[in-house]
């Protein structure tokens, strides 16, 4: 966060609810705060004038998103699909004074894998287009659906059947064990992760998916969720983190949150026993190391399946662009993909994430 070093004190104090005067922002600082996802929140709480345009844009978009969300959740429920909101949308409607204070790119839904066929039919019937994927079933445990509404706003839903793509942490939360809570602000059919599970996912996601990115809004999420847990819920959080082998990831997420926002009332210690997920604590981690660790977490047959699918994705995926749709180009496309894949192995995962 070198781009925000000058603003460390007003940031910490404002995000902790303290009134504080703000210095005028340089253009690059305003852009950095928007990239960190805290511009609407800072404008709402401190009135930072350079963040007004970003806050207005978020506020104008949210009613369109909410109307679309109502329609989607209602259609899924009518189609017999139990969908649980998680991450940005769930936190925006359950954790912040206004949902537009918590920016998001898309809406994340968690479903049971057995319900995915029904969910796909619902989205397609509503005019959503499904993103073509590489077919990597053990490395991509989600599908993306997009459509544009009559106002020209784009709505994107990530439909997950696991809370993470990596086999190392995919079972951190299990759909059939979750007892979702109602989220009335997001609509009559809206369900969300309970606070303990929401905090666990927030801690793990920023490491396993974003490779220890210290984006501020994710740290604010963690601080607010942690502050809301009761003593009993805090104890259950610790037990669940240890049981699922992600206690070290949670300890790291708490540490970086405390560094920026001040120490919370309770914490979690990294366990003495070795957790395979600790690999995500390495900021020098390469894409190749991530892939190898994820493969090791799979049974042998699944490893072979994943290697085959990585090397030979479906033809439709290879021919996504119009200029690549000629059959004569197909062998070259596979060769080029293999070359790029090998060249990526030594690149830092943070750079690719």
C-alpha positions in Angstrom: 0.0 0.0 0.0 2.8 2.4 -0.8 0.4 4.5 -2.8 -1.5 5.2 0.4 1.4 5.7 2.9 0.6 9.4 3.4 -3.0 8.6 4.3 -2.3 5.8 6.8 -3.5 7.8 9.9 -6.7 9.3 8.4 -7.6 6.0 6.8 -7.3 4.0 10.0 -9.2 6.5 12.0 -12.0 7.0 9.5 -12.5 3.3 8.9 -12.7 2.9 12.7 -15.5 5.4 12.9 -13.5 8.4 14.2 -14.1 11.9 12.8 -10.9 13.2 11.2 -9.9 16.0 8.8 -8.6 14.7 5.5 -5.9 16.4 3.4 -6.6 17.2 -0.3 -6.0 14.1 -2.4 -3.8 13.8 -5.4 -5.4 12.1 -8.4 -3.3 9.0 -8.0 -4.4 8.7 -4.3 -8.1 9.0 -5.2 -7.6 6.3 -7.9 -5.8 4.1 -5.4 -8.6 4.4 -2.8 -11.2 3.5 -5.5 -9.0 0.5 -6.4 -8.9 -0.5 -2.8 -12.8 -0.5 -2.8 -13.2 2.1 0.0 -14.0 5.2 -1.9 -17.8 5.1 -1.4 -17.4 4.2 2.3 -14.9 7.1 2.8 -17.1 9.6 1.1 -20.1 8.5 3.1 -18.3 8.7 6.4 -15.8 11.5 5.9 -17.1 13.4 2.9 -13.8 13.3 1.1 -14.7 15.4 -2.0 -12.3 13.8 -4.4 -14.2 10.5 -4.0 -17.7 11.9 -4.7 -17.9 10.8 -8.3 -17.0 7.2 -7.4 -19.5 7.2 -4.6 -22.3 8.6 -6.9 -21.5 5.9 -9.5 -21.8 3.1 -6.9 -25.0 4.5 -5.5 -26.6 4.9 -8.9 -25.7 1.3 -9.9 -26.9 -0.5 -6.8 -30.7 -0.2 -7.3 -30.3 -1.8 -10.7 -28.3 -4.6 -9.2 -30.8 -5.1 -6.4 -33.7 -5.3 -8.9 -31.8 -7.9 -10.9 -30.8 -9.8 -7.8 -34.5 -10.0 -6.7 -35.4 -11.4 -10.1 -32.6 -14.0 -10.1 -33.0 -15.2 -6.6 -36.8 -15.5 -7.1 -36.3 -17.5 -10.3 -33.7 -19.8 -8.6 -36.0 -20.4 -5.7 -38.9 -21.2 -8.0 -36.7 -23.6 -9.9 -35.9 -25.5 -6.7 -32.3 -24.1 -6.4 -31.1 -23.1 -2.9 -28.6 -20.3 -3.4 -26.5 -18.7 -0.7 -25.1 -15.2 -1.2 -21.5 -14.8 -0.2 -18.7 -12.3 -0.3 -19.4 -8.8 -1.6 -23.1 -8.8 -2.1 -23.9 -10.6 1.1 -21.5 -8.3 3.1 -22.9 -5.2 1.4 -26.5 -5.9 2.5 -25.6 -7.5 5.9 -22.6 -5.6 7.2 -22.6 -2.0 5.9 -25.0 0.9 6.4 -25.7 0.9 2.6 -24.9 -1.8 0.1 -23.2 0.7 -2.2 -20.6 1.3 0.5 -19.3 -2.1 -0.3 -18.3 -2.2 -4.0 -18.3 -5.4 -6.0 -17.7 -6.5 -9.5 -20.1 -9.4 -9.5 -22.5 -11.3 -7.3 -21.3 -14.6 -5.8 -23.8 -17.5 -5.2 -23.0 -20.8 -3.5 -25.1 -23.8 -4.5 -25.0 -27.6 -4.2 -23.2 -29.1 -7.2 -26.2 -31.4 -7.8 -28.3 -28.2 -8.4 -26.0 -26.7 -11.0 -28.0 -28.1 -14.0 -31.2 -26.5 -12.7 -29.4 -23.2 -12.0 -27.9 -23.1 -15.5 -31.4 -23.6 -17.0 -32.7 -20.8 -14.9 -30.0 -18.4 -15.9 -30.3 -19.3 -19.6 -34.1 -18.8 -19.5 -33.5 -15.3 -18.2 -31.2 -14.4 -21.0 -27.9 -14.8 -19.3 -24.9 -15.9 -21.3 -22.6 -18.5 -19.7 -18.9 -17.8 -20.0 -17.0 -20.6 -21.8 -14.4 -22.2 -19.6 -11.3 -24.3 -20.1 -13.2 -27.4 -18.7 -10.8 -27.6 -15.7 -13.3 -29.3 -13.4 -10.9 -29.7 -10.5 -9.4 -26.2 -10.8 -12.5 -24.1 -11.6 -15.4 -24.9 -9.3 -17.7 -22.1 -10.5 -19.4 -20.7 -13.7 -20.0 -17.2 -14.7 -23.3 -15.8 -16.2 -23.7 -12.3 -17.6 -26.5 -10.2 -19.1 -27.2 -6.6 -19.8 -30.4 -5.0 -18.6 -32.6 -2.4 -20.4 -30.6 0.4 -18.8 -27.4 -0.9 -20.2 -26.1 -2.1 -16.9 -24.2 -5.4 -16.9 -25.0 -8.0 -14.3 -22.6 -10.8 -13.6 -23.2 -13.8 -11.3 -20.5 -16.3 -10.2 -22.2 -19.5 -9.4 -19.9 -21.6 -7.1 -20.4 -25.2 -5.9 -17.3 -24.8 -3.6 -16.1 -21.7 -1.7 -12.7 -21.8 -3.5 -11.2 -23.2 -6.7 -8.0 -24.7 -5.2 -8.4 -28.2 -3.9 -6.3 -27.1 -0.9 -9.1 -25.0 0.5 -12.2 -26.0 -1.5 -13.7 -27.8 1.5 -13.1 -25.0 4.0 -16.9 -24.7 4.0 -19.3 -27.4 2.8 -22.6 -26.5 1.4 -24.6 -29.3 3.2 -23.2 -28.1 6.6 -24.1 -24.5 6.2 -27.2 -23.1 8.0 -27.7 -19.9 6.1 -29.3 -16.8 7.6 -32.0 -14.6 6.0 -30.9 -11.4 4.4 -34.1 -9.4 4.1 -32.4 -6.2 2.8 -31.4 -8.2 -0.3 -34.9 -9.6 -0.9 -37.4 -12.1 0.3 -35.5 -15.0 -1.2 -32.0 -13.9 -0.1 -29.9 -16.2 2.1 -26.4 -15.6 3.2 -23.5 -17.3 5.1 -23.7 -17.1 8.9 -21.2 -14.7 10.5 -18.6 -17.4 11.5 -18.6 -18.9 8.0 -18.5 -15.5 6.3 -15.5 -14.5 8.4 -13.7 -17.8 7.6 -14.3 -17.3 3.9 -13.1 -13.6 4.0 -9.9 -14.7 5.7 -9.1 -17.6 3.3 -10.3 -15.9 0.1 -7.9 -13.0 0.2 -5.0 -15.5 0.4 -6.0 -18.5 -1.6 -7.5 -16.5 -4.5 -5.8 -13.2 -4.2 -2.4 -14.3 -2.9 -2.3 -12.1 0.2 -3.4 -9.0 -1.5 -3.9 -6.3 1.1 -6.9 -4.6 -0.6 -8.4 -2.4 2.1 -12.1 -3.3 1.6 -11.3 -6.9 2.3 -9.6 -5.9 5.6 -12.6 -3.8 6.5 -14.8 -6.8 5.9 -12.7 -8.9 8.2 -12.6 -6.3 11.0 -16.3 -5.8 10.9 -17.2 -9.5 10.8 -14.7 -10.2 13.6 -16.2 -7.5 15.8 -19.7 -8.9 15.4 -18.9 -12.4 16.6 -19.9 -13.3 20.2 -17.5 -15.1 22.5 -19.2 -18.5 21.6 -19.0 -17.7 17.9 -15.3 -16.7 18.2 -14.6 -20.1 19.8 -16.4 -21.9 17.0 -14.5 -19.9 14.4 -11.2 -20.9 15.9 -12.2 -24.6 16.1 -13.5 -24.6 12.5 -10.4 -22.9 11.2 -8.2 -25.5 12.8 -10.4 -28.4 11.8 -10.4 -27.3 8.1 -6.6 -26.6 8.1 -6.8 -22.9 7.4 -5.9 -21.4 10.9 -2.5 -20.0 9.6 -4.3 -18.2 6.8 -6.8 -16.7 9.2 -4.0 -15.7 11.5 -2.3 -13.9 8.6 -5.5 -12.2 7.6 -6.1 -11.0 11.1 -2.5 -9.7 11.4 -2.7 -7.6 8.2 -6.1 -6.3 9.3 -4.7 -5.3 12.7 -1.7 -3.7 11.0 -4.0 -1.3 9.1 -7.1 -0.9 11.2 -5.9 -1.5 14.8 -6.0 -4.7 16.9 -9.3 -6.4 17.3 -10.7 -7.8 20.5 -9.7 -11.3 19.8 -7.3 -13.2 17.5 -6.3 -16.7 16.4 -2.8 -18.3 16.7 -1.2 -20.1 13.8 -1.2 -23.8 14.7 1.9 -25.8 15.4 0.9 -28.6 13.0 1.6 -28.3 9.3 -1.3 -27.1 7.2 -1.0 -27.7 3.4 -2.8 -24.4 2.9 0.1 -22.5 4.4 1.7 -22.4 0.9 -0.5 -19.4 0.2 1.4 -17.4 2.9 4.4 -17.2 0.6 4.3 -13.9 -1.3 7.0 -15.2 -3.7 4.8 -18.2 -4.6 4.8 -19.0 -8.3 2.0 -20.2 -10.4 3.7 -23.5 -10.9 4.0 -24.1 -7.2 0.3 -23.3 -6.7 -0.6 -25.7 -9.5 1.6 -28.5 -8.1 0.2 -28.0 -4.5 -3.4 -28.1 -5.8 -2.6 -31.3 -7.8 -1.2 -33.0 -4.7 -4.4 -32.3 -2.8 -6.4 -34.3 -5.4 -6.7 -38.1 -5.7 -4.5 -39.7 -8.4 -7.4 -40.1 -10.9 -8.4 -36.5 -10.4 -4.8 -35.3 -10.9 -4.6 -37.1 -14.3 -8.0 -35.7 -15.3 -6.9 -32.2 -14.4 -3.6 -32.5 -16.3 -5.5 -33.7 -19.4 -8.0 -30.9 -19.1 -5.3 -28.2 -18.6 -3.5 -29.5 -21.7 -6.5 -30.0 -24.0 -9.4 -27.7 -23.1 -12.6 -27.9 -25.3 -12.4 -26.6 -28.9 -15.1 -24.0 -28.1 -12.8 -22.5 -25.4 -9.8 -22.4 -27.8 -11.9 -20.8 -30.6 -13.4 -18.0 -28.5 -12.3 -15.2 -30.7 -13.6 -15.0 -34.4 -10.1 -14.9 -35.8 -9.3 -18.3 -34.1 -12.3 -20.2 -35.4 -10.7 -21.7 -38.5 -10.1 -25.4 -38.1 -6.6 -25.1 -39.6 -5.5 -22.9 -36.7 -6.6 -25.3 -34.0 -3.3 -27.3 -33.6 -1.4 -24.0 -33.4 -3.8 -22.8 -30.7 -3.1 -25.8 -28.6 0.6 -25.5 -29.1 0.6 -21.8 -28.2 -1.5 -22.6 -25.1 1.1 -25.2 -24.0 3.9 -22.8 -24.5 2.2 -20.1 -22.5 1.4 -22.5 -19.8 5.0 -23.6 -19.4 6.2 -20.0 -19.4 3.8 -19.0 -16.7 5.1 -21.6 -14.2 7.8 -19.4 -12.8 5.7 -16.2 -12.7 4.6 -15.1 -9.2 1.0 -16.1 -8.5 0.4 -12.5 -7.2 1.2 -11.1 -10.6 -1.3 -13.4 -12.3 -4.0 -13.0 -9.7 
